[in-house]
């Protein structure tokens, strides 16, 4: 019995040893195959790092302001008798906006005109009497004064009547109507907003260290989300002669042409003051940069020679770089790569240092320093 048990155990041990050997051979074969297997190169797009001349600009966020803008108000109290404008319309200087009731002033003017006629008749009569030595100089002076007072009183009433016909003080675009027919307006009562928006001002601030670079006449480019993809050209027209003591910034004003009236007072806009000089920078596409907290890097395509076969292949070498300013689809590189280096501009996320690569630029997008947005 014991002999049979020992033989069974021996047979089991032999079977286990055979199975373990077979599995070990399989693992060794797989390891050998893995060592001999070569991963295919990663397909990427590459472009050459090259120098570009970039214009120097001072950038800020500005606020638009009308060259002339007021809320038209009533000079004298009175009831609205006629509304002669349409809300939102463009008007010329001197266009009638509203007329107030002038019936009482017209009655006063008739009385004043009668007083002028009487005073003029008295003055004529006293003048003749004075020539005949019948009237005294004092009586003549009093008659002249009475006539002038009557004329002045009539002129005052006429002026009051004229002021009750309220006109546009300058050409511009009207806002929302703030009065109604029959409404009693007090002195200073608001009627409508009037804004002259062509041309239009843009006000912005720059740090005090930029003061030496600023001067009237510099070109300005303005962009607003109210007009996507459009650039408004203008000139610096005024520079504040004092620096804000709380922000240490300098207030600047530029004037822009706005023929289509796409820019309105109160809007904010991106402002770029273009300097007269240019800066030469080494630029690469923004997509070539692998951004990381420990440092930004760029993959440079280089040739690597196989010591065994003597064949050469392309590999991507990771280079840590110091970046400068960005413009459009490009970013400037201040250190880390050289002019003429082939940098990976597409497919960076798939790479690691020393990875084999294959260049295919057929699907590479066109990069521009001044890309234009297109409306779909």
C-alpha positions as CSV (number, residue, x, y, z in Angstrom):
1,X,0.0,0.0,0.0
2,X,2.8,2.4,0.9
3,X,4.6,1.6,-2.2
4,X,1.6,2.5,-4.3
5,X,1.2,5.9,-2.6
6,X,4.9,6.7,-3.1
7,X,4.6,5.8,-6.8
8,X,1.5,8.1,-7.2
9,X,3.3,11.0,-5.5
10,X,6.3,10.5,-7.8
11,X,4.1,10.5,-10.9
12,X,2.5,13.7,-9.7
13,X,5.8,15.4,-9.1
14,X,7.0,14.4,-12.6
15,X,3.8,15.8,-14.1
16,X,4.2,19.0,-12.2
17,X,7.8,19.3,-13.3
18,X,6.9,18.7,-17.0
19,X,4.1,21.4,-16.9
20,X,6.4,23.9,-15.1
21,X,9.1,23.4,-17.7
22,X,6.7,23.9,-20.5
23,X,5.4,27.1,-19.0
24,X,8.9,28.4,-18.3
25,X,9.8,27.7,-21.9
26,X,6.7,29.7,-23.1
27,X,7.6,32.6,-20.9
28,X,11.2,32.6,-22.1
29,X,10.0,32.5,-25.7
30,X,7.7,35.4,-25.1
31,X,10.5,37.5,-23.5
32,X,12.8,36.8,-26.4
33,X,10.0,37.8,-28.9
34,X,9.4,41.0,-26.9
35,X,13.1,41.9,-27.0
36,X,13.3,41.4,-30.7
37,X,10.0,43.2,-31.5
38,X,10.4,46.7,-32.7
39,X,7.6,49.3,-32.2
40,X,6.7,51.2,-35.4
41,X,7.7,54.9,-35.5
42,X,5.1,57.4,-34.3
43,X,3.8,59.6,-37.1
44,X,4.1,63.3,-36.4
45,X,4.2,66.6,-38.2
46,X,7.3,68.8,-38.0
47,X,8.2,72.3,-38.9
48,X,11.4,74.4,-38.8
49,X,12.2,76.8,-36.0
50,X,12.9,80.1,-37.8
51,X,13.3,83.8,-37.0
52,X,10.4,86.2,-37.5
53,X,10.1,89.9,-37.3
54,X,7.4,90.8,-34.8
55,X,6.0,94.2,-34.3
56,X,6.3,95.5,-30.8
57,X,3.0,96.5,-29.2
58,X,1.6,97.6,-25.9
59,X,-1.6,95.8,-25.0
60,X,-4.4,96.9,-22.8
61,X,-8.2,96.7,-22.2
62,X,-10.0,99.9,-23.0
63,X,-13.5,101.4,-22.8
64,X,-15.2,103.1,-25.7
65,X,-16.6,106.6,-25.3
66,X,-18.5,108.9,-27.7
67,X,-16.6,111.9,-29.1
68,X,-19.7,113.8,-28.1
69,X,-22.5,112.4,-26.0
70,X,-25.2,114.0,-23.9
71,X,-28.7,113.4,-22.6
72,X,-30.8,116.1,-24.2
73,X,-32.8,118.0,-21.5
74,X,-35.4,120.7,-21.3
75,X,-34.2,124.2,-20.6
76,X,-37.5,125.5,-19.3
77,X,-40.5,123.8,-17.7
78,X,-43.4,123.0,-20.0
79,X,-45.8,120.5,-21.5
80,X,-44.7,118.3,-24.4
81,X,-46.8,119.4,-27.4
82,X,-45.0,117.6,-30.2
83,X,-42.4,114.8,-30.5
84,X,-40.5,115.2,-33.8
85,X,-38.0,112.3,-33.6
86,X,-37.8,108.5,-33.8
87,X,-36.0,106.6,-31.2
88,X,-32.7,105.1,-32.5
89,X,-32.6,107.4,-35.6
90,X,-29.6,109.3,-36.8
91,X,-30.1,113.1,-36.8
92,X,-28.3,116.2,-38.0
93,X,-27.2,119.1,-35.9
94,X,-30.2,121.4,-35.3
95,X,-32.9,118.8,-36.0
96,X,-36.1,119.5,-34.0
97,X,-36.6,116.9,-31.3
98,X,-39.6,118.1,-29.3
99,X,-41.8,121.2,-29.0
100,X,-43.3,122.3,-25.7
101,X,-46.6,124.2,-25.4
102,X,-46.0,128.0,-25.9
103,X,-49.5,129.4,-25.8
104,X,-48.9,131.4,-22.6
105,X,-45.6,132.7,-23.9
106,X,-47.2,133.8,-27.2
107,X,-49.8,135.8,-25.2
108,X,-47.1,137.3,-23.2
109,X,-45.2,138.2,-26.4
110,X,-48.2,140.0,-27.8
111,X,-48.5,142.1,-24.7
112,X,-44.7,142.8,-24.8
113,X,-44.9,143.7,-28.5
114,X,-47.7,146.2,-27.6
115,X,-45.5,147.7,-24.8
116,X,-42.6,148.0,-27.3
117,X,-44.9,149.9,-29.8
118,X,-46.1,152.3,-27.0
119,X,-42.6,152.9,-25.7
120,X,-41.3,153.6,-29.3
121,X,-44.2,156.1,-29.9
122,X,-43.4,157.8,-26.6
123,X,-39.7,158.0,-27.5
124,X,-40.5,159.4,-31.0
125,X,-42.7,162.0,-29.5
126,X,-40.3,163.1,-26.7
127,X,-37.5,163.2,-29.3
128,X,-39.4,165.7,-31.3
129,X,-40.3,167.7,-28.2
130,X,-36.7,167.6,-27.1
131,X,-35.6,169.1,-30.4
132,X,-38.1,171.9,-29.9
133,X,-36.7,172.5,-26.4
134,X,-40.1,171.5,-24.9
135,X,-39.0,168.3,-23.2
136,X,-36.0,168.0,-20.9
137,X,-33.0,165.6,-21.3
138,X,-34.1,163.6,-18.2
139,X,-37.5,162.9,-19.8
140,X,-35.9,161.9,-23.0
141,X,-33.5,159.5,-21.2
142,X,-36.4,158.0,-19.2
143,X,-38.3,157.4,-22.4
144,X,-35.3,155.7,-24.1
145,X,-34.8,153.5,-21.0
146,X,-38.5,152.5,-21.1
147,X,-38.2,151.6,-24.8
148,X,-35.1,149.5,-24.2
149,X,-36.7,147.7,-21.3
150,X,-39.8,146.9,-23.4
151,X,-37.6,145.5,-26.2
152,X,-35.6,143.5,-23.7
153,X,-38.8,142.1,-22.2
154,X,-40.0,141.0,-25.6
155,X,-36.6,139.5,-26.5
156,X,-36.7,137.5,-23.3
157,X,-40.1,136.0,-24.1
158,X,-38.9,135.2,-27.7
159,X,-35.9,133.4,-26.3
160,X,-38.1,131.4,-23.9
161,X,-40.3,130.4,-26.9
162,X,-37.2,129.4,-28.9
163,X,-35.9,127.3,-26.0
164,X,-39.2,125.4,-25.9
165,X,-38.4,124.1,-29.4
166,X,-35.6,121.6,-28.4
167,X,-33.1,120.7,-31.1
168,X,-30.2,118.3,-31.5
169,X,-27.0,120.2,-30.4
170,X,-24.9,118.1,-32.8
171,X,-25.2,115.3,-35.3
172,X,-25.4,111.8,-33.9
173,X,-27.6,108.8,-33.1
174,X,-30.6,109.1,-30.7
175,X,-31.4,106.6,-28.0
176,X,-34.6,105.5,-26.4
177,X,-37.3,108.2,-26.0
178,X,-37.7,109.3,-22.4
179,X,-40.8,111.5,-22.8
180,X,-44.4,111.2,-23.8
181,X,-46.8,113.5,-25.5
182,X,-48.6,115.7,-23.0
183,X,-46.0,115.1,-20.3
184,X,-45.0,118.1,-18.1
185,X,-41.3,118.5,-18.2
186,X,-39.4,120.2,-15.4
187,X,-36.2,122.2,-16.0
188,X,-33.5,119.7,-16.8
189,X,-36.0,116.9,-17.5
190,X,-34.4,114.1,-19.7
191,X,-35.7,113.8,-23.2
192,X,-33.4,111.4,-25.1
193,X,-29.7,110.3,-25.3
194,X,-27.7,111.6,-28.2
195,X,-24.3,110.1,-29.1
196,X,-21.9,110.9,-31.8
197,X,-20.1,107.6,-32.5
198,X,-18.2,108.2,-35.7
199,X,-15.4,108.8,-34.9
200,X,-15.3,107.3,-31.4
201,X,-12.8,107.4,-28.5
202,X,-11.2,104.4,-26.8
203,X,-9.8,105.1,-23.3
204,X,-7.2,102.8,-21.8
205,X,-4.4,102.7,-19.2
206,X,-0.8,101.6,-19.5
207,X,1.9,101.1,-16.8
208,X,4.0,104.2,-16.0
209,X,7.1,102.4,-17.3
210,X,5.6,102.6,-20.8
211,X,5.3,106.4,-20.7
212,X,8.6,106.9,-22.6
213,X,7.3,104.8,-25.5
214,X,4.1,106.7,-25.9
215,X,3.5,109.7,-28.1
216,X,0.5,111.1,-30.0
217,X,0.1,109.7,-33.5
218,X,1.0,106.1,-32.8
219,X,-1.2,103.6,-34.5
220,X,-3.7,101.7,-32.5
221,X,-5.6,98.5,-33.3
222,X,-8.8,97.7,-31.5
223,X,-10.8,94.5,-31.4
224,X,-14.2,94.0,-29.8
225,X,-16.4,90.9,-29.4
226,X,-19.2,93.0,-30.8
227,X,-17.5,92.8,-34.2
228,X,-15.7,89.3,-34.2
229,X,-12.7,89.1,-36.6
230,X,-12.7,92.9,-37.4
231,X,-9.9,95.2,-36.5
232,X,-10.5,98.9,-36.1
233,X,-7.6,101.2,-36.9
234,X,-7.0,104.5,-35.0
235,X,-4.4,106.9,-33.7
236,X,-3.3,107.9,-30.2
237,X,-4.7,111.5,-29.8
238,X,-4.3,112.3,-26.1
239,X,-2.0,111.3,-23.2
240,X,-2.9,112.3,-19.7
241,X,-0.2,114.6,-18.2
242,X,-0.4,112.9,-14.8
243,X,-0.1,109.3,-13.5
244,X,-2.8,107.8,-11.3
245,X,-1.2,107.6,-7.8
246,X,-3.3,104.6,-6.8
247,X,-2.5,102.4,-9.8
248,X,0.7,104.0,-11.1
249,X,-0.8,103.9,-14.6
250,X,-1.2,106.4,-17.4
251,X,-4.5,107.2,-19.1
252,X,-4.4,107.3,-22.9
253,X,-7.0,108.1,-25.5
254,X,-7.2,107.1,-29.1
255,X,-9.6,108.0,-31.9
256,X,-11.1,105.4,-34.2
257,X,-13.1,105.6,-37.4
258,X,-16.5,103.9,-36.9
259,X,-18.4,104.4,-40.1
260,X,-20.6,101.3,-39.7
261,X,-21.3,102.3,-36.0
262,X,-20.5,98.8,-34.8
263,X,-18.7,100.2,-31.8
264,X,-20.9,101.9,-29.2
265,X,-20.0,104.0,-26.0
266,X,-19.6,101.9,-22.9
267,X,-18.2,98.8,-24.7
268,X,-14.9,97.3,-23.6
269,X,-12.3,96.4,-26.2
270,X,-8.8,94.9,-26.6
271,X,-6.3,97.7,-27.5
272,X,-2.8,97.3,-29.1
273,X,-0.6,100.3,-29.4
274,X,1.8,99.5,-32.3
275,X,5.4,100.8,-31.8
276,X,7.5,101.9,-34.7
277,X,10.2,99.3,-34.2
278,X,10.2,95.5,-34.7
279,X,11.7,92.6,-32.6
280,X,13.4,89.6,-34.2
281,X,12.4,86.4,-32.4
282,X,12.9,82.6,-32.8
283,X,9.3,81.3,-33.3
284,X,7.7,77.9,-33.3
285,X,4.0,76.8,-33.5
286,X,2.2,76.9,-30.2
287,X,1.3,73.3,-30.7
288,X,4.9,72.3,-30.6
289,X,5.2,73.1,-26.9
290,X,4.5,70.5,-24.2
291,X,3.5,72.6,-21.2
292,X,4.2,71.2,-17.7
293,X,4.5,72.5,-14.2
294,X,8.2,71.4,-14.0
295,X,9.1,73.1,-17.2
296,X,8.0,73.6,-20.8
297,X,9.6,71.4,-23.5
298,X,9.8,71.0,-27.2
299,X,10.6,67.7,-29.1
300,X,13.4,68.2,-31.7
301,X,13.6,65.6,-34.5
302,X,17.2,64.3,-34.9
303,X,18.9,61.4,-36.7
304,X,20.1,58.4,-34.8
305,X,22.5,55.7,-36.1
306,X,22.2,52.1,-35.2
307,X,25.6,50.8,-34.2
308,X,24.9,47.3,-35.3
309,X,23.3,47.8,-38.7
310,X,24.7,51.3,-39.5
311,X,21.2,52.5,-40.5
312,X,19.9,55.8,-39.4
313,X,16.4,56.6,-38.1
314,X,14.5,59.7,-36.9
315,X,14.0,60.1,-33.2
316,X,12.4,62.9,-31.0
317,X,14.7,64.4,-28.4
318,X,13.0,66.4,-25.6
319,X,14.5,69.9,-25.1
320,X,13.5,72.1,-22.2
321,X,13.0,75.7,-23.3
322,X,12.3,79.2,-22.0
323,X,9.4,80.7,-23.8
324,X,8.7,84.4,-24.5
325,X,5.5,86.1,-25.8
326,X,3.0,84.4,-28.0
327,X,1.5,85.9,-31.2
328,X,-1.3,84.2,-33.1
329,X,-0.4,80.6,-33.8
330,X,3.3,81.1,-32.8
331,X,5.3,81.4,-29.5
332,X,8.8,82.8,-29.2
333,X,11.6,80.7,-27.8
334,X,14.3,82.5,-25.8
335,X,16.5,79.5,-25.0
336,X,16.6,75.8,-25.5
337,X,16.6,75.3,-29.3
338,X,18.3,76.8,-32.3
339,X,17.3,78.2,-35.7
340,X,16.7,75.5,-38.3
341,X,15.8,72.8,-35.7
342,X,13.0,70.5,-36.9
343,X,10.5,70.6,-34.1
344,X,7.4,68.4,-33.7
345,X,4.4,70.6,-34.3
346,X,1.7,67.9,-34.2
347,X,1.5,64.7,-32.2
348,X,3.6,66.0,-29.2
349,X,1.2,64.3,-26.7
350,X,2.1,60.8,-28.1
351,X,5.9,61.2,-27.7
352,X,8.5,60.4,-25.1
353,X,12.2,61.2,-25.1
354,X,14.0,59.1,-27.7
355,X,10.9,57.8,-29.4
356,X,11.2,56.8,-33.1
357,X,9.2,59.1,-35.3
358,X,8.1,59.4,-38.9
359,X,7.3,62.8,-40.5
360,X,4.1,63.3,-42.4
361,X,3.1,67.0,-43.0
362,X,0.2,66.3,-45.3
363,X,-2.4,67.1,-42.6
364,X,-0.5,69.9,-40.8
365,X,-2.5,73.1,-40.5
366,X,-1.3,76.4,-41.8
367,X,0.1,78.6,-38.9
368,X,-0.2,82.4,-38.9
369,X,1.0,85.2,-36.7
370,X,-2.3,87.0,-37.3
371,X,-5.0,84.4,-37.7
372,X,-8.5,85.5,-38.8
373,X,-11.6,84.1,-37.3
374,X,-14.3,83.0,-39.8
375,X,-18.0,83.0,-39.1
376,X,-19.7,79.7,-39.7
